[in-house]
Amino acid sequence: MNSTRYIRIKKKMPRRNRLSVMLNDSEQRALDNYCRKYNIQNRSKFVRETLMKDILHKFDNDSPTLFD
C-alpha cells in the first residue's frame, strides 16, 4: 500500500507542535555517529522522517485487506 495516502505534505505547512525526546548517552552517540557517517545535516528532519516512515508503515500493515 502507498503510505502517502495517510499524509499529504504541503509546501508551506508550518510545524506548530513540539516534541521533545530524551536520549541516554549511548543512544546520543549512536545518533551522532550515524549522522556523521551518512552526512546528515538536519537531525530534526532525519528523526521526524524516520519516525513518520515507521508509523505509516505500521498503519499500512495494520489496515484491513480484502484477501488475506
N, C-alpha and C positions, 0 to 999 in steps of 0.2 A: 504494500500500500504506500501511497505517497504521503509523507509527513507534512507536506506543505498545505494540505487541506485543513490542518488544525490551526495554523497561524499564518497570517498574511502580514508581512513586514512592509510598512510604508516607508518611503524615503525619510520623511521628517516626523517620525513618531517619537516624541520626547519620552525619555525614561524618567518617570517621577517616583518610582518605588525603589527604595533602597533595601539591599540585602547584605547583611554582614556575616562573614564566615570566619571562624577561629580555626587555626591550624596548629598542630603541635610542631615541634622543631623538625622532626624527620619529614613530615608532610610538607612543610615550608621548603626544606632543602630539595625535596623531590620536585616540587613545582618550579623552583628556581632553576634547577638543573635541566628540567625538561624545556623550559622557556629559552634557556641559553643554548641548549643543543639544537633546537629547532628554530632558533632565531625568531621567537615570538615577541613582538614589540609591545603588544597591548594585552596584558594579562587579564584585564577585566573582560574584554571581548572574548578571549580564549575560554575563560571559565564559563561565561554566560552561554556561548555557543555549544560548549561541551555538555553542559548541564541540560540545555534545552534539547539537544540531539538525543540524549539518553531518555528524557521524559517523553518526547514524541515517539521514539522507538518503542517504549513500553506501551504507549497508547495504541500504536499500531498492532502490537502483539495481543493486547487485551480486547481489541474490538471484535465483536461477533462476526463470524463468517457464515456464509450461506452453506458451503460444502466443506466440512472438516473431515 
